[in-house]
Amino acid sequence: MAHTPAGFNLVRAPGSAPGRSLYLSGFWATPLCFCLVALLCGCGGGPRVFNISPEAYRGPDLTIQSKPPQHVAIIQAPTPGWTFSFDASRPQFGYTDVFLTITRPNPAFVYTQNVVSQEAGTEIDITRRIVVYARVLPHDAVPDSQAYSRAAEGGPKPSGTSAPTR
C-alpha cells in the first residue's frame, strides 16, 4: 500500500492507473472545500433584530412630515449638540417601521440654549404609512445598548386598518 508524504494511505480503484485516484481525490477536494467555506461564511448573519420597549418615548419632540417624495422625521433638539440618525426601515403589511437613534450632546462641551430643528429623510414614499421608533442614547453609548420606543407615526391612514400598538 502506498503512502503520501503526509502519511495518508492511497487506495486505488481496481484497474486504475497509478496516481489517478489521487487526482480524482484532489479534483473533488477543491470544490468541496470551496463549498464548505462558502456555506460557513454565508450563514453567519440574519435579519437584524430591533428591540422594542413598551415604555413611552422620552426625548426631544419628534414629528413626521410628508415632503414629496418621502416622509421626513424632524426633531426639535433643545441644544445644537444633539445628533440624529436614520438606522433602518422594516416593511410590514400596510405600513413601514422606521428606526431612529438620537444621541445626547457631549457634556464636556458648552452649547448655546436654543432650539435646533434637525431633519432625517426616511426614504419611505409618502403614500405609505410609517411608524417611527426612536431611542435616545448618551453621547458615548454603544449603539445597540438600548431598545427603541414608539415615538410617532405618519402618512395616510387606510380605512379599516391601523398600525399595531406595541
C-alpha positions as CSV (number, residue, x, y, z in Angstrom):
1,M,0.0,0.0,0.0
2,A,1.4,3.4,-1.0
3,H,1.6,6.4,1.4
4,T,1.7,10.1,0.7
5,P,4.4,12.3,2.2
6,A,1.9,13.3,4.9
7,G,1.4,9.6,5.8
8,F,-2.0,9.0,4.3
9,N,-2.8,5.7,2.7
10,L,-3.5,5.8,-1.0
11,V,-6.2,3.4,-2.2
12,R,-6.5,3.0,-5.9
13,A,-9.6,1.8,-7.6
14,P,-9.2,-1.6,-9.3
15,G,-7.8,-1.2,-12.8
16,S,-7.0,2.5,-12.4
17,A,-3.7,3.9,-13.4
18,P,-1.2,4.9,-10.6
19,G,-2.0,8.4,-9.4
20,R,-5.4,8.5,-10.9
21,S,-7.2,8.1,-7.6
22,L,-5.1,10.8,-6.1
23,Y,-6.0,13.2,-9.0
24,L,-9.7,12.5,-8.5
25,S,-9.4,13.0,-4.8
26,G,-7.7,16.3,-5.3
27,F,-10.1,17.3,-8.0
28,W,-13.1,16.8,-5.8
29,A,-11.4,18.1,-2.6
30,T,-11.1,21.6,-4.1
31,P,-14.8,22.2,-4.9
32,L,-15.8,20.5,-1.6
33,C,-13.6,22.8,0.4
34,F,-14.8,25.9,-1.5
35,C,-18.5,24.9,-0.9
36,L,-17.8,24.3,2.8
37,V,-16.1,27.7,3.2
38,A,-18.9,29.4,1.3
39,L,-21.6,27.8,3.5
40,L,-19.8,28.7,6.7
41,C,-19.2,32.3,5.7
42,G,-22.7,32.8,4.1
43,C,-24.6,31.6,7.2
44,G,-23.1,34.0,9.7
45,G,-25.9,36.5,9.8
46,G,-29.5,37.0,9.5
47,P,-32.0,39.8,9.7
48,R,-31.3,42.5,12.3
49,V,-33.5,42.3,15.4
50,F,-34.8,45.5,16.8
51,N,-35.6,45.5,20.5
52,I,-38.8,47.5,21.0
53,S,-39.6,48.7,24.5
54,P,-43.2,49.1,25.8
55,E,-42.0,52.3,27.6
56,A,-43.0,55.7,26.3
57,Y,-40.6,57.6,24.2
58,R,-38.7,60.2,26.3
59,G,-36.7,62.5,24.1
60,P,-36.8,65.7,22.0
61,D,-40.1,66.4,20.2
62,L,-40.2,64.2,17.1
63,T,-42.7,64.7,14.3
64,I,-43.3,63.3,10.8
65,Q,-43.8,65.5,7.8
66,S,-44.7,64.1,4.3
67,K,-42.5,66.1,2.0
68,P,-42.7,64.6,-1.5
69,P,-41.3,62.2,-2.4
70,Q,-40.6,60.8,1.1
71,H,-41.6,61.1,4.8
72,V,-39.2,63.2,6.8
73,A,-38.6,62.8,10.6
74,I,-38.0,66.1,12.4
75,I,-36.7,66.6,15.9
76,Q,-36.7,69.8,17.9
77,A,-33.5,69.5,19.9
78,P,-33.0,71.8,22.9
79,T,-29.3,72.5,22.1
80,P,-27.1,72.2,18.9
81,G,-25.1,69.2,20.4
82,W,-27.8,66.6,19.7
83,T,-27.3,64.2,16.7
84,F,-29.9,62.3,14.9
85,S,-29.6,59.4,12.5
86,F,-31.8,57.0,10.4
87,D,-31.0,53.4,11.4
88,A,-33.2,51.3,9.3
89,S,-36.7,50.6,7.9
90,R,-38.6,47.4,8.1
91,P,-41.6,46.9,5.7
92,Q,-44.8,45.5,7.4
93,F,-48.3,44.8,6.0
94,G,-49.8,48.2,5.3
95,Y,-47.1,50.3,6.9
96,T,-43.3,50.5,7.4
97,D,-41.4,50.6,10.7
98,V,-38.7,53.2,10.8
99,F,-35.9,53.1,13.5
100,L,-34.0,56.3,14.5
101,T,-31.3,57.0,17.0
102,I,-31.0,60.3,18.8
103,T,-27.7,61.0,20.7
104,R,-27.4,63.4,23.6
105,P,-24.7,66.1,23.4
106,N,-21.3,65.6,25.0
107,P,-21.4,67.2,28.5
108,A,-17.7,68.2,28.2
109,F,-18.7,71.0,25.7
110,V,-20.8,74.1,26.2
111,Y,-23.7,74.6,23.8
112,T,-26.0,77.6,23.4
113,Q,-29.5,77.2,24.8
114,N,-31.5,77.5,21.6
115,V,-33.9,75.0,19.9
116,V,-32.5,73.4,16.8
117,S,-34.6,71.7,14.2
118,Q,-33.0,68.6,12.6
119,E,-34.4,66.5,9.7
120,A,-33.7,63.0,8.5
121,G,-35.2,61.5,5.3
122,T,-36.7,58.1,5.7
123,E,-36.7,57.1,2.0
124,I,-40.3,55.8,2.5
125,D,-42.8,57.0,-0.1
126,I,-45.4,59.4,1.2
127,T,-48.2,57.1,0.0
128,R,-47.1,54.5,2.6
129,R,-47.9,54.8,6.3
130,I,-44.9,54.8,8.7
131,V,-44.5,54.0,12.4
132,V,-41.4,55.6,13.9
133,Y,-39.4,54.0,16.8
134,A,-36.7,56.1,18.4
135,R,-34.1,55.7,21.1
136,V,-32.1,58.4,23.0
137,L,-28.5,57.4,23.8
138,P,-25.8,59.2,25.8
139,H,-23.0,60.6,23.6
140,D,-20.7,57.7,24.4
141,A,-23.1,54.8,24.4
142,V,-22.8,51.6,22.4
143,P,-25.4,51.8,19.6
144,D,-27.2,48.5,20.4
145,S,-27.3,49.1,24.2
146,Q,-30.9,50.5,24.4
147,A,-34.3,49.4,23.0
148,Y,-36.4,51.6,20.7
149,S,-39.7,53.2,21.9
150,R,-42.7,54.1,19.7
151,A,-42.3,57.8,19.1
152,A,-44.5,58.9,16.2
153,E,-46.4,57.8,13.1
154,G,-47.4,59.5,9.9
155,G,-48.7,59.1,6.4
156,P,-52.1,58.2,5.0
157,K,-54.3,56.0,7.2
158,P,-56.1,53.4,5.2
159,S,-59.7,52.8,6.2
160,G,-60.3,49.8,8.4
161,T,-56.6,49.1,9.2
162,S,-54.1,50.6,11.5
163,A,-50.6,50.0,12.7
164,P,-50.4,47.9,15.8
165,T,-49.7,49.3,19.2
166,R,-46.8,47.7,20.9
